[in-house]
Amino acid sequence: MSTEGVTEVVVDRMREADVPHVVAIDRSGEGSSAWDEAQLRGELGRNWAHLWVARRSEVPVAFVATWHVADELHVLNVATHAQHRRRGHARRLLEHALAFAAERAVRLVLLEVRRSNAAAIGLYRAFGFVAMGVRERYYSDDEDAVEMLLRLDEAGRPVPSVDEVTL
Ligand SMILES: CC(C)(COP(=O)(O)OP(=O)(O)OC[C@H]1O[C@@H](n2cnc3c(N)ncnc32)[C@H](O)[C@@H]1OP(=O)(O)O)[C@@H](O)C(=O)NCCC(=O)NCCS
């Protein structure tokens, strides 16, 4: 039986001590971005990077990495440990990132996702992201990237939009 429902999960800033856990999350299943510890530490050192983890009993089970640049938030990566998926962790983290975006008067939230990544595309669509472009053979294995976008109004609320490309 899963105890996840009764064990508190909290969203928190990613810290240096989280780095090995976050790399393990990233490598735990399909969809790894192959970030290594050095890359993550580099991100933690950038003052425009904002990274959060979902902690369960203090241990990170999911993370999201973003860059805040002017009025844009770029979602670089979001992942949940393969043993903890479909329990709302990625949703919770994206809600947190979007609340941060609203506080900072962000108007555009942007990301790229593999065309075959139905789980992530489903997650993003649940927040109102739409497909605005395709970068052909963007990834090193020649898979296309889908560029997705969420517009926020001046109050930080999602602006309903429609796909600009057909997936
Ligand atoms: C994509 C990913 C982050 C989702 O994490 P998660 O914690 O399992 O997602 P959540 O439980 O918060 O799901 C929230 C919603 O996203 C959508 N979703 C999540 N997984 C899905 C799946 N396998 N298929 C379809 N929709 C899915 C659903 O709308 C879901 O809501 P529901 O469970 O009420 O139906 C996770 O599958 C993962 O880590 N994948 C590997 C890394 C990756 O591909 N990251 C994206 C990089 S761009």
The ligand as a Gaussian input file, in Angstrom:
#p B3LYP/6-31G(d) Opt

LIG

0 1
 C        6.189000      13.987000     -16.970000
 C        6.395000      13.710000     -15.473000
 C        7.292000      14.793000     -14.911000
 C        5.025000      13.744000     -14.767000
 O        5.298000      13.647000     -13.360000
 P        4.207000      13.094000     -12.326000
 O        4.612000      13.522000     -10.963000
 O        4.003000      11.651000     -12.554000
 O        2.895000      13.886000     -12.801000
 P        1.590000      14.200000     -11.941000
 O        1.213000      13.013000     -11.122000
 O        1.752000      15.494000     -11.246000
 O        0.518000      14.348000     -13.134000
 C       -0.207000      15.551000     -13.336000
 C       -0.976000      15.417000     -14.642000
 O       -0.075000      15.300000     -15.755000
 C       -0.627000      14.397000     -16.731000
 N        0.165000      13.173000     -16.807000
 C        1.145000      12.777000     -15.952000
 N        1.643000      11.573000     -16.356000
 C        0.970000      11.237000     -17.455000
 C        1.026000      10.115000     -18.322000
 N        1.889000       9.096000     -18.114000
 N        0.202000      10.085000     -19.380000
 C       -0.679000      11.090000     -19.618000
 N       -0.794000      12.183000     -18.810000
 C        0.020000      12.255000     -17.759000
 C       -2.036000      14.084000     -16.247000
 O       -2.906000      15.122000     -16.706000
 C       -1.843000      14.184000     -14.743000
 O       -3.048000      14.388000     -14.040000
 P       -3.902000      13.097000     -13.539000
 O       -2.965000      12.162000     -12.856000
 O       -4.919000      13.715000     -12.603000
 O       -4.495000      12.508000     -14.787000
 C        7.014000      12.303000     -15.250000
 O        6.328000      11.351000     -16.046000
 C        8.499000      12.223000     -15.520000
 O        9.325000      12.476000     -14.657000
 N        8.894000      11.867000     -16.785000
 C       10.304000      11.771000     -17.136000
 C       10.957000      13.152000     -17.221000
 C       10.333000      13.996000     -18.305000
 O        9.996000      13.518000     -19.382000
 N       10.194000      15.295000     -18.021000
 C        9.676000      16.283000     -18.954000
 C       10.814000      16.995000     -19.590000
 S       10.218000      18.224000     -20.770000

